[in-house]
Amino acid sequence: MDGRTYPTHRLEELMLQPIADALAAVGSAIAAVVSAPFKLLARLFGGA
């Protein structure tokens, strides 16, 4: 790394953060795909 020592928990956070970000992005994409048809139906029936 850069020659400095990091506490173990900080190193784990650095390793897990990209995984958490990727899971959040996947979750957002799934939510958008699932909610799109319902939004379309709501517009067709005069809501939203």
Biopython code that builds the backbone (N, CA, C, O; Angstrom):
import numpy as np
from Bio.PDB.StructureBuilder import StructureBuilder

atoms = [
    (1, "MET", "N", (0.853, -1.183, 0.000)),
    (1, "MET", "CA", (0.000, 0.000, 0.000)),
    (1, "MET", "C", (0.892, 1.237, 0.000)),
    (1, "MET", "O", (1.772, 1.353, -0.853)),
    (2, "ASP", "N", (0.693, 2.141, 0.912)),
    (2, "ASP", "CA", (1.475, 3.368, 0.893)),
    (2, "ASP", "C", (2.485, 3.440, 2.034)),
    (2, "ASP", "O", (2.985, 4.519, 2.349)),
    (3, "GLY", "N", (2.789, 2.299, 2.657)),
    (3, "GLY", "CA", (3.779, 2.264, 3.713)),
    (3, "GLY", "C", (3.213, 2.486, 5.101)),
    (3, "GLY", "O", (3.885, 2.200, 6.092)),
    (4, "ARG", "N", (1.997, 2.989, 5.195)),
    (4, "ARG", "CA", (1.378, 3.196, 6.508)),
    (4, "ARG", "C", (0.663, 1.925, 6.925)),
    (4, "ARG", "O", (0.253, 1.120, 6.088)),
    (5, "THR", "N", (0.521, 1.758, 8.213)),
    (5, "THR", "CA", (-0.224, 0.606, 8.707)),
    (5, "THR", "C", (-1.625, 1.036, 9.065)),
    (5, "THR", "O", (-1.833, 2.118, 9.614)),
    (6, "TYR", "N", (-2.584, 0.191, 8.757)),
    (6, "TYR", "CA", (-3.978, 0.482, 9.027)),
    (6, "TYR", "C", (-4.507, -0.534, 10.024)),
    (6, "TYR", "O", (-4.097, -1.695, 10.010)),
    (7, "PRO", "N", (-5.412, -0.103, 10.884)),
    (7, "PRO", "CA", (-6.070, -1.087, 11.752)),
    (7, "PRO", "C", (-6.836, -2.087, 10.887)),
    (7, "PRO", "O", (-7.293, -1.746, 9.795)),
    (8, "THR", "N", (-6.973, -3.302, 11.369)),
    (8, "THR", "CA", (-7.596, -4.364, 10.588)),
    (8, "THR", "C", (-9.011, -3.988, 10.168)),
    (8, "THR", "O", (-9.394, -4.217, 9.021)),
    (9, "HIS", "N", (-9.791, -3.415, 11.079)),
    (9, "HIS", "CA", (-11.174, -3.097, 10.735)),
    (9, "HIS", "C", (-11.231, -2.070, 9.611)),
    (9, "HIS", "O", (-12.145, -2.116, 8.787)),
    (10, "ARG", "N", (-10.285, -1.152, 9.560)),
    (10, "ARG", "CA", (-10.267, -0.147, 8.489)),
    (10, "ARG", "C", (-9.958, -0.824, 7.151)),
    (10, "ARG", "O", (-10.553, -0.484, 6.129)),
    (11, "LEU", "N", (-9.042, -1.767, 7.160)),
    (11, "LEU", "CA", (-8.704, -2.493, 5.938)),
    (11, "LEU", "C", (-9.904, -3.282, 5.444)),
    (11, "LEU", "O", (-10.162, -3.333, 4.242)),
    (12, "GLU", "N", (-10.637, -3.894, 6.359)),
    (12, "GLU", "CA", (-11.837, -4.628, 5.975)),
    (12, "GLU", "C", (-12.881, -3.690, 5.389)),
    (12, "GLU", "O", (-13.562, -4.042, 4.426)),
    (13, "GLU", "N", (-13.011, -2.496, 5.966)),
    (13, "GLU", "CA", (-13.952, -1.520, 5.416)),
    (13, "GLU", "C", (-13.550, -1.130, 4.000)),
    (13, "GLU", "O", (-14.405, -0.984, 3.126)),
    (14, "LEU", "N", (-12.253, -0.961, 3.774)),
    (14, "LEU", "CA", (-11.784, -0.586, 2.441)),
    (14, "LEU", "C", (-12.066, -1.699, 1.432)),
    (14, "LEU", "O", (-12.331, -1.426, 0.261)),
    (15, "MET", "N", (-12.010, -2.932, 1.881)),
    (15, "MET", "CA", (-12.255, -4.054, 0.983)),
    (15, "MET", "C", (-13.742, -4.267, 0.745)),
    (15, "MET", "O", (-14.145, -4.645, -0.355)),
    (16, "LEU", "N", (-14.559, -4.028, 1.761)),
    (16, "LEU", "CA", (-15.987, -4.303, 1.644)),
    (16, "LEU", "C", (-16.769, -3.165, 0.999)),
    (16, "LEU", "O", (-17.859, -3.390, 0.474)),
    (17, "GLN", "N", (-16.238, -1.964, 1.030)),
    (17, "GLN", "CA", (-16.977, -0.819, 0.499)),
    (17, "GLN", "C", (-17.310, -0.966, -0.990)),
    (17, "GLN", "O", (-18.446, -0.690, -1.376)),
    (18, "PRO", "N", (-16.369, -1.388, -1.841)),
    (18, "PRO", "CA", (-16.733, -1.556, -3.259)),
    (18, "PRO", "C", (-17.799, -2.629, -3.462)),
    (18, "PRO", "O", (-18.643, -2.508, -4.350)),
    (19, "ILE", "N", (-17.762, -3.671, -2.647)),
    (19, "ILE", "CA", (-18.777, -4.726, -2.747)),
    (19, "ILE", "C", (-20.137, -4.163, -2.345)),
    (19, "ILE", "O", (-21.142, -4.423, -3.007)),
    (20, "ALA", "N", (-20.168, -3.398, -1.269)),
    (20, "ALA", "CA", (-21.418, -2.789, -0.818)),
    (20, "ALA", "C", (-21.956, -1.818, -1.867)),
    (20, "ALA", "O", (-23.161, -1.768, -2.113)),
    (21, "ASP", "N", (-21.062, -1.049, -2.479)),
    (21, "ASP", "CA", (-21.491, -0.111, -3.520)),
    (21, "ASP", "C", (-22.077, -0.852, -4.719)),
    (21, "ASP", "O", (-23.083, -0.425, -5.287)),
    (22, "ALA", "N", (-21.448, -1.957, -5.099)),
    (22, "ALA", "CA", (-21.948, -2.741, -6.236)),
    (22, "ALA", "C", (-23.320, -3.331, -5.917)),
    (22, "ALA", "O", (-24.216, -3.309, -6.761)),
    (23, "LEU", "N", (-23.487, -3.854, -4.711)),
    (23, "LEU", "CA", (-24.785, -4.409, -4.322)),
    (23, "LEU", "C", (-25.862, -3.325, -4.286)),
    (23, "LEU", "O", (-27.008, -3.573, -4.661)),
    (24, "ALA", "N", (-25.499, -2.141, -3.843)),
    (24, "ALA", "CA", (-26.459, -1.039, -3.818)),
    (24, "ALA", "C", (-26.874, -0.653, -5.238)),
    (24, "ALA", "O", (-28.044, -0.370, -5.497)),
    (25, "ALA", "N", (-25.909, -0.646, -6.147)),
    (25, "ALA", "CA", (-26.225, -0.317, -7.545)),
    (25, "ALA", "C", (-27.135, -1.368, -8.158)),
    (25, "ALA", "O", (-28.084, -1.037, -8.869)),
    (26, "VAL", "N", (-26.845, -2.641, -7.882)),
    (26, "VAL", "CA", (-27.691, -3.720, -8.403)),
    (26, "VAL", "C", (-29.092, -3.612, -7.822)),
    (26, "VAL", "O", (-30.078, -3.767, -8.542)),
    (27, "GLY", "N", (-29.184, -3.349, -6.535)),
    (27, "GLY", "CA", (-30.485, -3.201, -5.891)),
    (27, "GLY", "C", (-31.282, -2.050, -6.471)),
    (27, "GLY", "O", (-32.492, -2.162, -6.662)),
    (28, "SER", "N", (-30.613, -0.946, -6.750)),
    (28, "SER", "CA", (-31.301, 0.197, -7.347)),
    (28, "SER", "C", (-31.810, -0.138, -8.739)),
    (28, "SER", "O", (-32.921, 0.242, -9.109)),
    (29, "ALA", "N", (-30.996, -0.850, -9.510)),
    (29, "ALA", "CA", (-31.412, -1.225, -10.863)),
    (29, "ALA", "C", (-32.616, -2.158, -10.821)),
    (29, "ALA", "O", (-33.554, -2.008, -11.604)),
    (30, "ILE", "N", (-32.586, -3.114, -9.908)),
    (30, "ILE", "CA", (-33.714, -4.050, -9.784)),
    (30, "ILE", "C", (-34.974, -3.294, -9.366)),
    (30, "ILE", "O", (-36.057, -3.546, -9.894)),
    (31, "ALA", "N", (-34.834, -2.378, -8.428)),
    (31, "ALA", "CA", (-35.990, -1.601, -7.977)),
    (31, "ALA", "C", (-36.582, -0.783, -9.120)),
    (31, "ALA", "O", (-37.802, -0.674, -9.240)),
    (32, "ALA", "N", (-35.727, -0.213, -9.954)),
    (32, "ALA", "CA", (-36.219, 0.579, -11.081)),
    (32, "ALA", "C", (-36.983, -0.303, -12.070)),
    (32, "ALA", "O", (-38.042, 0.080, -12.566)),
    (33, "VAL", "N", (-36.437, -1.482, -12.350)),
    (33, "VAL", "CA", (-37.085, -2.392, -13.308)),
    (33, "VAL", "C", (-38.421, -2.898, -12.762)),
    (33, "VAL", "O", (-39.396, -3.007, -13.506)),
    (34, "VAL", "N", (-38.465, -3.201, -11.476)),
    (34, "VAL", "CA", (-39.690, -3.732, -10.874)),
    (34, "VAL", "C", (-40.761, -2.645, -10.775)),
    (34, "VAL", "O", (-41.941, -2.921, -10.991)),
    (35, "SER", "N", (-40.366, -1.427, -10.454)),
    (35, "SER", "CA", (-41.364, -0.375, -10.253)),
    (35, "SER", "C", (-41.858, 0.246, -11.555)),
    (35, "SER", "O", (-42.936, 0.840, -11.575)),
    (36, "ALA", "N", (-41.102, 0.124, -12.638)),
    (36, "ALA", "CA", (-41.484, 0.765, -13.907)),
    (36, "ALA", "C", (-42.881, 0.348, -14.400)),
    (36, "ALA", "O", (-43.677, 1.217, -14.756)),
    (37, "PRO", "N", (-43.199, -0.958, -14.431)),
    (37, "PRO", "CA", (-44.537, -1.316, -14.911)),
    (37, "PRO", "C", (-45.657, -0.748, -14.044)),
    (37, "PRO", "O", (-46.714, -0.385, -14.560)),
    (38, "PHE", "N", (-45.438, -0.670, -12.748)),
    (38, "PHE", "CA", (-46.463, -0.129, -11.861)),
    (38, "PHE", "C", (-46.646, 1.365, -12.083)),
    (38, "PHE", "O", (-47.767, 1.871, -12.026)),
    (39, "LYS", "N", (-45.552, 2.069, -12.334)),
    (39, "LYS", "CA", (-45.661, 3.497, -12.648)),
    (39, "LYS", "C", (-46.423, 3.691, -13.955)),
    (39, "LYS", "O", (-47.241, 4.602, -14.072)),
    (40, "LEU", "N", (-46.151, 2.833, -14.936)),
    (40, "LEU", "CA", (-46.854, 2.925, -16.210)),
    (40, "LEU", "C", (-48.346, 2.681, -16.016)),
    (40, "LEU", "O", (-49.168, 3.412, -16.567)),
    (41, "LEU", "N", (-48.701, 1.667, -15.243)),
    (41, "LEU", "CA", (-50.108, 1.401, -14.975)),
    (41, "LEU", "C", (-50.769, 2.569, -14.247)),
    (41, "LEU", "O", (-51.913, 2.923, -14.530)),
    (42, "ALA", "N", (-50.040, 3.156, -13.315)),
    (42, "ALA", "CA", (-50.605, 4.291, -12.576)),
    (42, "ALA", "C", (-50.886, 5.452, -13.525)),
    (42, "ALA", "O", (-51.907, 6.124, -13.382)),
    (43, "ARG", "N", (-50.006, 5.701, -14.487)),
    (43, "ARG", "CA", (-50.240, 6.780, -15.447)),
    (43, "ARG", "C", (-51.431, 6.460, -16.332)),
    (43, "ARG", "O", (-52.237, 7.334, -16.648)),
    (44, "LEU", "N", (-51.534, 5.194, -16.731)),
    (44, "LEU", "CA", (-52.655, 4.804, -17.604)),
    (44, "LEU", "C", (-54.000, 4.993, -16.909)),
    (44, "LEU", "O", (-54.995, 5.337, -17.546)),
    (45, "PHE", "N", (-54.019, 4.768, -15.607)),
    (45, "PHE", "CA", (-55.267, 4.878, -14.859)),
    (45, "PHE", "C", (-55.431, 6.230, -14.174)),
    (45, "PHE", "O", (-56.297, 6.384, -13.313)),
    (46, "GLY", "N", (-54.614, 7.203, -14.544)),
    (46, "GLY", "CA", (-54.813, 8.566, -14.080)),
    (46, "GLY", "C", (-54.121, 8.942, -12.786)),
    (46, "GLY", "O", (-54.303, 10.055, -12.294)),
    (47, "GLY", "N", (-53.336, 8.045, -12.226)),
    (47, "GLY", "CA", (-52.617, 8.378, -10.994)),
    (47, "GLY", "C", (-51.215, 8.852, -11.301)),
    (47, "GLY", "O", (-50.784, 8.869, -12.454)),
    (48, "ALA", "N", (-50.526, 9.229, -10.273)),
    (48, "ALA", "CA", (-49.111, 9.652, -10.349)),
    (48, "ALA", "C", (-48.920, 10.709, -11.411)),
    (48, "ALA", "O", (-47.803, 11.183, -11.618)),
]
sb = StructureBuilder()
sb.init_structure("model")
sb.init_model(0)
sb.init_chain("A")
sb.init_seg("    ")
for serial, (resi, resn, name, xyz) in enumerate(atoms, 1):
    if name == "N":
        sb.init_residue(resn, " ", resi, " ")
    sb.init_atom(name, np.array(xyz, "f"), 0.0, 1.0, " ", f" {name:<3s}", serial, name[0])
structure = sb.get_structure()
